[in-house]
Amino acid sequence: QLQAYGGGLVQPGGSLRLSCAASGRGFRINAWAWYRQAPGKQREVVARISNTHSTAYADSVKGRFTISRDNAKNTMYLQMNSLKPEDTAVYYCNADIVLLGGGHFDSWGQGTQVTVSS
Protein backbone atom coordinates (compact mmCIF):
# COMPACT_ATOMS: atom_id res chain seq x y z
CA GLN A 1 0.00 0.00 0.00
CA LEU A 2 1.25 3.45 -0.94
CA GLN A 3 0.58 6.53 1.18
CA ALA A 4 1.29 9.96 -0.26
CA TYR A 5 1.45 13.11 1.82
CA GLY A 6 2.94 16.58 1.95
CA GLY A 7 0.58 18.52 -0.31
CA GLY A 8 -0.93 21.84 0.59
CA LEU A 9 -1.44 25.47 -0.38
CA VAL A 10 1.64 27.47 -1.31
CA GLN A 11 2.26 30.83 -2.94
CA PRO A 12 3.86 31.09 -6.38
CA GLY A 13 7.60 30.74 -6.06
CA GLY A 14 7.28 28.64 -2.93
CA SER A 15 8.32 25.07 -2.21
CA LEU A 16 6.74 21.84 -1.09
CA ARG A 17 8.09 18.36 -0.46
CA LEU A 18 5.91 15.38 -1.23
CA SER A 19 6.57 11.94 0.22
CA CYS A 20 5.23 8.52 -0.65
CA ALA A 21 5.78 5.52 1.59
CA ALA A 22 5.16 1.88 0.78
CA SER A 23 4.01 -0.33 3.62
CA GLY A 24 3.93 -4.07 3.96
CA ARG A 25 6.42 -6.92 3.76
CA GLY A 26 7.99 -9.23 1.21
CA PHE A 27 8.59 -6.79 -1.56
CA ARG A 28 10.98 -4.28 -3.01
CA ILE A 29 10.35 -1.28 -5.21
CA ASN A 30 11.73 -1.38 -8.73
CA ALA A 31 10.81 2.05 -10.10
CA TRP A 32 8.91 4.96 -8.60
CA ALA A 33 7.07 7.78 -10.34
CA TRP A 34 5.02 10.87 -9.56
CA TYR A 35 2.02 11.76 -11.69
CA ARG A 36 -0.35 14.68 -11.47
CA GLN A 37 -3.82 15.47 -12.68
CA ALA A 38 -5.19 18.99 -12.93
CA PRO A 39 -8.94 19.65 -13.19
CA GLY A 40 -10.20 18.88 -16.67
CA LYS A 41 -6.87 17.43 -17.79
CA GLN A 42 -5.42 13.97 -18.22
CA ARG A 43 -3.06 12.49 -15.69
CA GLU A 44 0.54 13.15 -16.70
CA VAL A 45 3.87 11.83 -15.49
CA VAL A 46 5.94 14.38 -13.61
CA ALA A 47 9.08 12.47 -12.68
CA ARG A 48 10.46 8.95 -12.53
CA ILE A 49 13.30 7.28 -10.66
CA SER A 50 14.65 3.82 -11.38
CA ASN A 51 16.15 1.26 -9.04
CA THR A 52 19.57 2.60 -10.05
CA HIS A 53 18.47 6.14 -9.12
CA SER A 54 18.33 7.21 -12.74
CA THR A 55 15.81 10.05 -13.05
CA ALA A 56 13.63 11.60 -15.74
CA TYR A 57 11.40 14.66 -15.65
CA ALA A 58 8.62 16.25 -17.62
CA ASP A 59 9.89 19.31 -19.49
CA SER A 60 7.53 21.52 -17.51
CA VAL A 61 9.24 20.73 -14.19
CA LYS A 62 12.89 20.28 -15.20
CA GLY A 63 15.19 22.35 -13.04
CA ARG A 64 12.47 22.95 -10.43
CA PHE A 65 11.50 19.49 -9.17
CA THR A 66 13.78 16.78 -7.81
CA ILE A 67 12.75 13.17 -7.30
CA SER A 68 14.62 10.94 -4.87
CA ARG A 69 14.19 7.66 -3.04
CA ASP A 70 15.24 6.00 0.19
CA ASN A 71 15.27 2.24 -0.34
CA ALA A 72 15.79 1.49 3.34
CA LYS A 73 12.54 3.30 4.14
CA ASN A 74 10.65 2.25 0.98
CA THR A 75 9.94 5.93 0.47
CA MET A 76 10.07 8.32 -2.44
CA TYR A 77 10.19 12.11 -2.37
CA LEU A 78 9.45 14.99 -4.71
CA GLN A 79 11.05 18.30 -3.83
CA MET A 80 9.16 21.02 -5.66
CA ASN A 81 10.72 24.47 -5.87
CA SER A 82 9.75 27.64 -7.71
CA LEU A 83 6.16 26.47 -7.84
CA LYS A 84 3.83 27.98 -10.41
CA PRO A 85 0.03 28.16 -10.52
CA GLU A 86 0.09 25.66 -13.37
CA ASP A 87 1.60 23.09 -10.98
CA THR A 88 -1.74 22.98 -9.19
CA ALA A 89 -3.02 19.41 -9.36
CA VAL A 90 -3.59 16.24 -7.42
CA TYR A 91 -0.26 14.44 -7.24
CA TYR A 92 -0.19 10.64 -7.26
CA CYS A 93 2.68 8.34 -6.49
CA ASN A 94 3.20 5.14 -8.40
CA ALA A 95 5.46 2.17 -7.77
CA ASP A 96 6.46 -0.93 -9.68
CA ILE A 97 6.45 -3.41 -6.80
CA VAL A 98 8.43 -6.62 -7.07
CA LEU A 99 7.32 -9.46 -4.82
CA LEU A 100 10.18 -11.38 -3.30
CA GLY A 101 8.27 -14.59 -3.98
CA GLY A 102 7.95 -13.76 -7.64
CA GLY A 103 5.83 -11.45 -9.77
CA HIS A 104 5.32 -7.72 -9.74
CA PHE A 105 2.46 -5.25 -9.90
CA ASP A 106 1.73 -1.57 -10.30
CA SER A 107 0.56 0.30 -7.20
CA TRP A 108 -0.91 3.80 -6.80
CA GLY A 109 -1.15 6.11 -3.84
CA GLN A 110 -4.33 7.96 -2.96
CA GLY A 111 -3.20 11.37 -4.22
CA THR A 112 -2.33 14.59 -2.44
CA GLN A 113 -3.58 18.03 -3.46
CA VAL A 114 -1.06 20.73 -4.36
CA THR A 115 -2.46 24.22 -4.83
CA VAL A 116 -0.26 27.10 -5.94
CA SER A 117 -2.04 30.40 -5.50
CA SER A 118 -1.54 33.84 -4.07
N, C-alpha and C positions, 0 to 999 in steps of 0.2 A: 504494500500500500504506500502511495506517495502522498505526502502532505506538503503543500506549498504555503508559504507565509512571507510577510514582509511588505505587502502592498500598502497603499495609502494615498493620501492627498499631498501633493508637493507643488511648489511654485515652479514656473519655468526657470531652467538653469539649475535646479536643485538636483539632489541625488537620493536614490533609494537602493537598498540591497535586498534582493529576493533570495529566499532559501527554499530548498526542496529536499526533504528527507525521506528515505525509503525505510520502512520498518518491516520486520519479519526475520526469518532465518532461512538458511539453506540456499542462498542466492548470491550472485554478484551482479554489479551493473556493468554492462558493456559500454554503451554510449548513452549520454544524456543530451537533452535538448530543451530549450525554452521556445514556446510558441506564444502568440498573442492574437486576440480577436477583438477588434474594435466594433462598435455598434454598426450594423448594416454591412460589415465587411467579412470576407472569408478569413479563417484562421491562417496565420502565416508563421513560418519559422523565423525566429529571431537569432538564435545562436545554438551551436552544437559543440559538444566536446566528446572526443573519443576516449577509449580506454588507455590510449597512449598520450592523452592530454592535448592532442591536436584539436585546434579550434577553427570554427568558421562562423561568419557573421553575415546577416543581411546587410546590404549596402546602406540602408537607412540608419543603422546603429553603429557602423564601424567607427572606431575611434572614440566612442562614447560609452559603449557597454563592454563589460568583460565577464566572460563565463569561466568558472573554475569548479573544481570538484575536490572532495576529500574522501578518498576511498575508505579510509578507516572508519569514517562516520556515515558512510553511504549517503552523502549529502552533496548537493550541487548548489552553486550560488550564481547570481547574476548581479553584478555591480553596475548600476545605471547612473551615469553622470550626465551633466548638461541636458537634462530632460526637457523635452519639447511637448507642447500640447498634443501633437500628433502621436506621441507615445502612449497616450491614454488608451487603455484597453484592459481586458482581462488577460492575465498572463498565466499560462499553463505549463507545468513541467511534464516532461516525458522521459521515460527510461526504457531502454532495451534490457530486460532482466534475463539473466542466464541462470537457470536452475542447476545447482550443483549435481543433481541427480540426472540431468539431461533435459534438453529442451530450453526454449526461451519464449518470452512473450513481451508484448508492448504494454506499458502501463502509463496511465495518466493521473496527474494530480487534479485536485478539485478546482483550481483556478484562484487567483488572487487579483483583486482590482487595483489598478494603478491609474490615478487621475492626476494629470498635470494641468494646473489651472491657477491663475492669479485671483 
